[in-house]
């Protein structure tokens, strides 16, 4: 993990631009726009405090941030980088084993939409619901109120993956997914097994469970991006976008 933010190198940009709409003339390079988004992610600054001596006006950067989330560009970039990273470490591009889990986080002041109280963790805020592979790479994310049950929301995390993860064989989860989500998997994911695994009864604190611990590591890596230290976003769509940008930045830093 880098100790301070470093702007995109030429080799990194060559990889990122493959998934961005670069084939038209613009006043500002999309490389600078992507750099500005990664800057906000790492430093956690407000849009209006984006340094004007380094980047274009914040309104333009925010326009692309919102547009790329809405039109699927960000998801395509994340998917492409995930496949690239899996290939780099010698794994199949399409994965067979996934792990699903959620992280309850507090919200920033003045954030009130889609929030609630997680009674188990005593947190008033939202949940980041992610599905990862065995490398801890994020393949899907849904952000929702913390009082929503994990099992009831899990299908929204997994459903977009159907159709292009043809090797999907097993999803690992804890006991919170045992009822509603188990029924959904049985009815909608032919040939896919939901394996429920939890830490041993009576154990306290963090106990690593085989393969599922990578999801916890992914949540821990969020702490290195100040934009994700809590949920600062007025909308859950923006919160989901930052999680994907964080995953993209992590992979880019590994490549170079």
C-alpha positions as CSV (number, residue, x, y, z in Angstrom):
1,X,0.0,0.0,0.0
2,X,1.4,3.4,-1.0
3,X,2.2,5.8,1.9
4,X,0.9,8.7,-0.2
5,X,-1.1,9.3,-3.3
6,X,0.8,9.0,-6.6
7,X,-0.6,10.1,-9.9
8,X,-1.2,7.6,-12.6
9,X,1.9,6.4,-14.5
10,X,1.9,6.0,-18.2
11,X,1.7,2.2,-17.9
12,X,-1.2,2.4,-15.5
13,X,-3.1,4.8,-17.7
14,X,-2.5,2.5,-20.7
15,X,-4.5,-0.1,-18.8
16,X,-7.2,2.1,-17.4
17,X,-8.0,3.8,-20.7
18,X,-8.9,0.5,-22.3
19,X,-12.2,0.7,-20.4
20,X,-12.9,4.5,-20.8
21,X,-14.5,6.4,-23.8
22,X,-11.3,8.1,-24.9
23,X,-12.1,8.1,-28.7
24,X,-13.2,11.8,-29.0
25,X,-11.6,15.1,-28.5
26,X,-12.1,16.8,-25.2
27,X,-10.7,19.9,-23.5
28,X,-9.6,17.9,-20.6
29,X,-7.9,14.5,-20.8
30,X,-9.8,11.6,-19.2
31,X,-6.5,10.7,-17.6
32,X,-6.7,13.9,-15.5
33,X,-10.3,13.2,-14.6
34,X,-9.5,9.6,-13.5
35,X,-6.5,11.0,-11.5
36,X,-8.8,13.5,-9.8
37,X,-11.3,10.8,-8.8
38,X,-8.5,8.7,-7.3
39,X,-7.2,11.7,-5.5
40,X,-10.6,12.3,-3.8
41,X,-10.8,8.6,-2.9
42,X,-7.4,8.6,-1.2
43,X,-7.5,12.0,0.5
44,X,-11.2,12.1,1.3
45,X,-11.6,15.7,0.3
46,X,-15.0,17.3,-0.6
47,X,-15.6,17.8,-4.3
48,X,-15.6,21.5,-3.9
49,X,-12.1,21.3,-2.3
50,X,-10.5,19.6,-5.3
51,X,-7.2,21.5,-6.0
52,X,-7.8,23.7,-9.0
53,X,-4.1,24.0,-9.7
54,X,-3.9,20.2,-10.2
55,X,-7.3,19.3,-11.7
56,X,-10.2,20.7,-13.7
57,X,-13.2,22.2,-12.0
58,X,-14.8,19.9,-9.5
59,X,-18.1,20.1,-11.4
60,X,-16.6,18.4,-14.4
61,X,-14.9,15.7,-12.4
62,X,-18.1,15.0,-10.5
63,X,-20.0,14.8,-13.9
64,X,-17.7,12.0,-15.1
65,X,-17.8,10.3,-11.7
66,X,-21.6,10.2,-11.8
67,X,-21.8,9.4,-15.5
68,X,-19.4,6.5,-15.4
69,X,-21.3,4.9,-12.6
70,X,-24.7,5.4,-14.3
71,X,-23.7,4.1,-17.8
72,X,-21.7,1.0,-16.6
73,X,-18.3,2.3,-17.5
74,X,-17.1,2.0,-13.9
75,X,-18.4,-1.6,-13.7
76,X,-16.6,-2.5,-16.9
77,X,-13.4,-1.0,-15.7
78,X,-13.6,-2.9,-12.4
79,X,-14.4,-6.2,-14.2
80,X,-11.5,-5.7,-16.6
81,X,-9.0,-4.9,-13.9
82,X,-10.2,-7.9,-11.8
83,X,-9.6,-10.2,-14.7
84,X,-6.2,-8.7,-15.4
85,X,-5.2,-9.1,-11.7
86,X,-6.3,-12.7,-11.6
87,X,-4.4,-13.5,-14.8
88,X,-1.3,-11.8,-13.3
89,X,-1.2,-14.1,-10.3
90,X,-2.0,-17.2,-12.4
91,X,-5.7,-17.7,-11.8
92,X,-8.6,-18.2,-14.3
93,X,-10.1,-14.9,-15.4
94,X,-13.6,-16.2,-14.4
95,X,-13.9,-17.3,-10.8
96,X,-15.6,-20.3,-9.3
97,X,-15.5,-19.5,-5.6
98,X,-16.9,-16.3,-4.1
99,X,-17.4,-14.9,-0.6
100,X,-20.2,-12.6,0.4
101,X,-20.3,-10.4,3.5
102,X,-21.3,-6.9,4.7
103,X,-19.6,-4.1,6.7
104,X,-21.7,-1.7,8.8
105,X,-20.3,1.8,8.8
106,X,-21.3,5.1,10.4
107,X,-22.5,7.9,8.2
108,X,-21.1,11.4,8.1
109,X,-23.1,14.4,9.4
110,X,-26.1,15.4,7.3
111,X,-26.3,12.0,5.6
112,X,-29.8,10.8,6.3
113,X,-31.1,8.9,3.2
114,X,-31.2,5.1,3.4
115,X,-29.7,4.8,6.9
116,X,-30.7,2.6,9.9
117,X,-29.4,0.9,13.0
118,X,-27.5,-2.4,12.9
119,X,-28.8,-3.9,16.2
120,X,-26.0,-6.5,16.3
121,X,-23.1,-4.1,15.9
122,X,-24.8,-1.0,17.4
123,X,-24.0,1.1,14.4
124,X,-26.3,3.8,13.0
125,X,-25.5,4.1,9.4
126,X,-25.3,1.9,6.3
127,X,-24.0,-1.5,5.2
128,X,-21.5,-2.1,2.4
129,X,-22.5,-5.4,1.0
130,X,-19.7,-6.9,-1.2
131,X,-19.0,-10.2,-3.0
132,X,-15.3,-11.0,-3.4
133,X,-13.1,-13.7,-4.9
134,X,-10.3,-15.6,-3.1
135,X,-8.0,-12.7,-3.8
136,X,-10.3,-10.3,-2.0
137,X,-11.2,-8.4,-5.2
138,X,-14.6,-6.8,-5.3
139,X,-16.9,-8.1,-8.0
140,X,-20.2,-6.6,-6.8
141,X,-21.4,-4.1,-4.2
142,X,-24.7,-2.9,-2.8
143,X,-24.9,-0.2,-0.2
144,X,-28.1,-0.1,1.9
145,X,-29.4,0.9,5.3
146,X,-27.7,-0.9,8.2
147,X,-31.0,-2.2,9.6
148,X,-31.7,-4.3,6.5
149,X,-31.0,-8.0,7.0
150,X,-28.0,-9.4,5.0
151,X,-29.9,-12.4,3.7
152,X,-32.7,-10.3,2.3
153,X,-30.3,-8.0,0.3
154,X,-27.7,-10.5,-0.8
155,X,-29.6,-11.4,-4.1
156,X,-29.1,-7.8,-5.2
157,X,-25.3,-8.2,-4.8
158,X,-25.1,-11.5,-6.7
159,X,-27.8,-11.2,-9.4
160,X,-25.8,-8.8,-11.7
161,X,-23.0,-11.4,-11.8
162,X,-25.3,-14.0,-13.5
163,X,-24.5,-14.6,-17.1
164,X,-20.8,-13.7,-17.2
165,X,-19.3,-15.7,-14.3
166,X,-19.9,-19.0,-16.0
167,X,-17.5,-20.9,-13.6
168,X,-19.4,-19.9,-10.5
169,X,-19.7,-23.0,-8.3
170,X,-19.8,-21.9,-4.7
171,X,-20.6,-18.9,-2.5
172,X,-19.3,-18.7,1.0
173,X,-21.4,-16.9,3.6
174,X,-22.1,-16.8,7.4
175,X,-25.2,-17.8,9.2
176,X,-27.0,-14.5,8.4
177,X,-27.5,-15.8,4.9
178,X,-28.9,-19.2,5.8
179,X,-32.6,-18.7,5.2
180,X,-33.8,-16.2,2.6
181,X,-30.6,-16.1,0.5
182,X,-30.2,-19.9,0.6
183,X,-33.7,-20.3,-1.0
184,X,-32.9,-17.7,-3.6
185,X,-29.6,-19.4,-4.6
186,X,-31.4,-22.8,-4.9
187,X,-34.1,-21.3,-7.1
188,X,-32.0,-19.0,-9.3
189,X,-28.4,-20.2,-9.5
190,X,-28.5,-23.7,-11.0
191,X,-25.4,-25.7,-10.0
192,X,-24.2,-23.1,-7.4
193,X,-23.8,-24.1,-3.8
194,X,-24.2,-21.7,-0.8
195,X,-21.8,-22.9,1.9
196,X,-22.5,-21.5,5.4
197,X,-19.4,-21.2,7.6
198,X,-19.0,-19.3,10.8
199,X,-16.3,-19.1,13.5
200,X,-16.4,-21.8,16.2
201,X,-19.1,-21.4,18.9
202,X,-17.9,-19.6,22.0
203,X,-14.9,-17.9,20.3
204,X,-14.5,-14.2,20.7
205,X,-13.0,-11.5,18.5
206,X,-11.9,-12.0,15.0
207,X,-11.4,-15.6,14.0
208,X,-10.3,-16.2,10.4
209,X,-12.6,-18.7,8.5
210,X,-11.0,-20.4,5.5
211,X,-11.4,-18.2,2.4
212,X,-14.0,-16.0,4.0
213,X,-11.3,-14.0,5.8
214,X,-10.4,-12.3,2.5
215,X,-13.7,-10.3,2.7
216,X,-12.6,-9.0,6.1
217,X,-9.2,-8.1,4.7
218,X,-11.0,-6.2,1.9
219,X,-13.0,-4.2,4.5
220,X,-9.8,-3.5,6.3
221,X,-8.2,-2.1,3.1
222,X,-11.0,0.4,2.8
223,X,-9.5,2.2,5.8
224,X,-6.5,3.3,3.6
225,X,-8.9,5.4,1.5
226,X,-10.1,8.3,3.6
227,X,-13.2,8.7,1.4
228,X,-14.3,5.3,2.8
229,X,-13.4,5.8,6.5
230,X,-17.2,6.2,7.0
231,X,-20.1,6.8,4.5
232,X,-19.9,10.4,3.4
233,X,-22.3,10.0,0.5
234,X,-25.7,11.5,0.2
235,X,-26.8,8.6,-2.1
236,X,-26.0,4.9,-1.9
237,X,-25.1,4.9,-5.6
238,X,-22.2,7.2,-5.0
239,X,-21.2,5.1,-2.0
240,X,-21.2,2.0,-4.2
241,X,-19.1,3.8,-6.8
242,X,-16.4,4.6,-4.3
243,X,-16.0,1.0,-3.3
244,X,-15.4,0.0,-6.9
245,X,-13.0,2.9,-7.5
246,X,-11.1,1.7,-4.4
247,X,-10.9,-1.8,-5.8
248,X,-9.6,-0.4,-9.1
249,X,-7.0,1.7,-7.4
250,X,-5.8,-1.3,-5.4
251,X,-5.3,-3.3,-8.5
252,X,-3.6,-0.5,-10.4
253,X,-1.1,0.0,-7.6
254,X,-0.3,-3.7,-7.6
255,X,0.4,-3.7,-11.4
256,X,3.0,-1.0,-11.2
